[in-house]
Amino acid sequence: MPVKNLSSEEQPREKLVKFGAKNLSNVELLAMVLRVGDRKNNVVEVSRKILNKFDLKELSRVSFNQIKGFKGIKTAKACQIIACFELARRLASYQECKGAVLSSGDIVKAFKSELSYLKKEVFLGVYLNARNYIIRKEEISVGTLDMSLVNPREVFGPALTDGAKSVILVHNHPSGDAMPSEADLRITKQIKRAGDLLGISVVDHIIIGSEDYISFHDKDLM
């Protein structure tokens, strides 16, 4: 049944206008993003099928090819879904980074939504000024953490360029388990040693899992 044949109380756009976005279900919100369905299913039905296959967290991390392969989703709709979630991640990061970094929890709030559900390890450098405000974030490497991928020159280059006083290392564990590996411990020590020589303090290394995180500073591992 076409959406226009539904009662006004059942049409996502009419519900949003009348009751506000908070009162729409995930299916209805996704229908608003997609706008139209396919030849056999209206947009609400297409949205329901997508969310039956992917939960909201999974959908936020699907690749272009994964979502484009779904029946009824072509290039434009796949791009709309991916862009929508990327905007949400950027907004979350922006909102959480406005103040000074006072604890490991501040960093986790800022970057958990960006990192916790990635399928590959992503290693970030987060650069702070003398007042502990974030002045830059840099993606250092993507892939299994190894010194061949995480070079101190790449970690400290942005710090020297922007005059950062300290750096916080952040990366995710796609397994979901935030426990540091031997490689994590070894690389942290090597990068901290390089920072000491340059006069740039490496104040923490935070590993983000699917549900929790480990702060090297909080655990006295620095």
C-alpha positions, 0 to 999 in steps of 0.5 A, a space after each residue: 500500500 502506498 504511504 499516501 493511502 495510509 491514514 494521516 496518523 500513520 504517515 511518518 511525515 504527518 506524524 513528525 509535523 504533528 508530534 515531533 521527531 521524538 515520537 517516531 519509531 526507528 522505522 518511521 525515521 528511516 522512512 523519512 530519510 529514504 522518502 520513497 519505497 520501491 515498486 512492491 513496497 512502500 517506504 515504511 515497509 522497505 525501512 522495516 525490512 532494513 531494520 529487521 536485517 540490521 539493528 540500528 548500531 549495525 546500520 550505522 556502520 554498514 558499508 556502501 556495498 552492504 546497504 546498496 545490495 539490499 533489495 530496494 536500495 540503490 545508489 542515492 538511498 544508500 548514500 542518504 543512509 550513510 550520510 545521515 549516520 555520518 552527520 550524527 557521528 560528527 555532531 556527537 563528536 562536536 558536542 562532546 569536545 567543546 570543553 577542556 579534557 579533564 578525564 579519560 571519560 571526556 575522550 571516550 564520550 567524544 570518540 566512542 560513537 566514531 570508533 566502537 563499532 568499526 570493523 578495523 582498528 583505527 588509531 587516532 592522535 588527539 592533540 591538546 593545547 596548554 589548557 587541555 582543549 582539543 585542537 586537532 584530531 588525526 587518523 594515524 593508521 588503519 589496520 592491525 596495530 603495529 609499529 610499521 603502521 604507527 610511526 612516531 613521526 606521524 604521531 608527532 608531526 601534527 603536534 609540532 605543526 599545530 603547537 600541541 602541548 600533549 597528545 592522547 592516543 586513541 584506538 578501537 578493538 573491533 573484537 569489542 574487548 578493550 583489554 590491551 594487547 602486548 603490542 598495545 603496551 609496547 607501542 605506547 611505551 615507544 611513542 611515549 619515549 619519543 614524545 619525551 625526547 620532543 617535549 610533547 607529553 603523551 598523557 594517555 592511550 585509550 582503547 575503546 571496545 564495544 561496551 567499555 574502555 581501558 585508559 592506560 593513565 587510569 590503570 597506571 600503564 603509562 
